[in-house]
């Protein structure tokens, strides 16, 4: 009898031997099964439970209807650090993996003691592997009698000593290096068993993933393997719980997708106008189908009531790749004819980014909400009330202690846990007992986030005016979810309070924090200070630095500040901070990438600046159809100067801004 048929027979016998009336008793004297379902690069708005009116995700909705949906759940801004947080309960400040480097040769974290004379700050180098000494969630569950299995992306160590089999997993289906899927999502995957030599000319990819039929989709294959693991676990011992760690490659690049499904998605339109990438819609539908198959399996085997299911993502949605401003496009253009995956993306999505995180700002890799706020849904029948929503502040470090508490397992004294269990919140009893939450991402142009209540502080270590405002950004997310107004200068005491939260984390975890470079020398050898005006061109006017801004004086009637750096798809929201003694009328006009010249009949969008000596905030929308190539800000004319403190253009969760508040004469 074929092995698969034997397995099915065994499961049927088990199911018949224990009818539904008796199955709940299993949970009375053993811990629950645990499923951790992780999606790669799925944004907060990328499913119907979280408000998408474009993506087709009925099984994610099914999970939300049967469980609890968290609205303020956070990851790290990028891949590997989140995965390490999930498995250890450690903040990234403690485990030391701060960038997605889990596919690189093993290197321990470090902090240089000196650097070139033109570099003002020294930044920590990320660890590239999960420390084998860490007591992982898989090890804790295995030691408690669980059968443990990992399926999919690992990205926590290139070499065998750092593979999932060495971190507590009895069964593992994976490959390395693994920043993305093997085979570009489709079989043959080209993975060689460890200890063998790959075929001549093949990539050196090792692991336990085996080829399927030609054209098999890796998302489907992971589902097959995960379901087989569940079936085998139940067939072997109905009283032994299992831990399924299903970490999908989707919806990460290189965006391999099933074209017939993509063709169906291409017929969909988003009533909100936010999301329109049929490739992403297709990939998300495949992941949603995977979730549905898994939930169906739990129901079919009669173990749904005894299984804790946690669904989340490793970082915010990708809003930068494959666009016309993506720095990789020049290289990609040369490869497009020889790269069928990229050619297929262009065919169906053109130069659209993978997704749109609006109303959140920006996306993956940034410290704004679009980069770190992620979906989190938890189902646990009989313990979690179906169809509930929770706005508690929770993060990826909290999964470890939550699972331990729900499984009735004690923490190991020699393994510190930075996370806080939200088991009580799941039971509807209370919020997690935390005062604050910190996201550690101390890389150049990165920084650290401290959350406390509705407040969010971003601490930077260097100024980069073209990318962000100053070294402190303070937002009240209850009033300003899109992070449009930096309150740091107006609320220094709140900044100080949240800075202290970060300092406590550094002291508690022994973090390697950025430090001034002792060899740095200002002067001719020093790095040229960033030009706050960079990217703006003063046409028929002069721009003179003043305290807290630039004074613009026209040399002709139709002067303006032009830029080619606002590459946003409309509509676009504009925020200006201006002042002018004489006041007057101004306007903004633009040219899109589809237009060869500025249309002569486009009059632009007007705005009014009242006369006075105080800074004024002016906001309005530009009805842009397409992606902007050139934007011109025409300031009020009339022979009087206009002072400019900030300019911000926002669309689809992405922002291009200039902040001159720190400018001095």
Beta strands, then each sheet from edge to edge (+ up, - down):
strand 1: 33-39
strand 2: 68-74
strand 3: 110-111
strand 4: 121-122
strand 5: 124-125
strand 6: 147-152
strand 7: 171-173
strand 8: 175-176
strand 9: 206-207
strand 10: 242-247
strand 11: 307-313
strand 12: 373-379
strand 13: 388-390
strand 14: 394-395
strand 15: 437-441
strand 16: 447-452
strand 17: 455-459
strand 18: 472-476
strand 19: 515-516
strand 20: 537-539
strand 21: 541-546
strand 22: 549-554
strand 23: 560-563
strand 24: 572-579
strand 25: 584-592
strand 26: 605-609
strand 27: 616-622
strand 28: 628-634
strand 29: 642-651
strand 30: 654-659
sheet 1: 7+ 6+ 10+ 1+ 11+ 12- 2+ 13+
sheet 2: 7+ 6+ 10+ 1+ 11+ 12- 2+ 14+
sheet 3: 3+ 5-
sheet 4: 4+ 19-
sheet 5: 8+ 9-
sheet 6: 15+ 16- 17+ 18-
sheet 7: 20+ 23- 28+ 25- 26+
sheet 8: 21+ 22- 29+ 24- 27+
sheet 9: 21+ 22- 29+ 30-
end
